[in-house]
Amino acid sequence: AEPTPPRTALRTAFMWSERAFFVLLLLFVIDRLGPQLSALTGIGPIEGSTPEYAVRLFDGTQLTSDELRGKVVVLNVWATWCPPCRVEIPALQSLHARTADDGDVVVLGLATDIQGPGVVAPFLAERGVTYPNGMLDRDTRQALGGISHTPTTFVIGPDGVVRHKVLGFFAPPAMRAAVNRLRAD
């Protein structure tokens, strides 16, 4: 048998670079998909108790975290200019339509647009959005631990504990699974 040719330093460096790339890619995918998989399967860390907050909705009413105790809450922080947020709206509206009559699930949108309600309210009306929405104010942003990504979605159990926090697009199957599981508890 002929001996194999020796590996050159360049070939070895390329091999290790390739491996490092795939490890980094895998870590990125796990970081991005981890919250989705956690919401889908129910396996993963509990984020912690929901802080106290109060938001003024576009209909003029105020909604507090205390009023939401005993319900599953899907709190979505979004913006009109955000493409993934726009993609999420139909799934959030569908969830609201399916669960509104039961009264045990609340879908709540909080917009981050600096233009304010004058831009956001017409945007929602054009899309037929009927779930409660308001503007994310500074106090609520801080109470939620700061919001660094848009969209960010919190799924909060009836006990007031944040069960899932998803940064970025929240896939509808994962959203439904998380809500259904918390409704069944």
Secondary structure, 3 states (H helix, E strand, C coil): CCCCCCCCHHHHHHHHHHHHHHHHHHHHHHHHHHHHHHHHHCCCCCCEECCCCEEEECCCCEEEHHHHCCCEEEEEEECCCCHHHHHHHHHHHHHHHHHCCCCCEEEEEEECCCCCHHHHHHHHHHCCCCCCEEECCHHHHHHCCCCCCCCEEEEECCCCEEEEEEECCCCHHHHHHHHHHHHHC
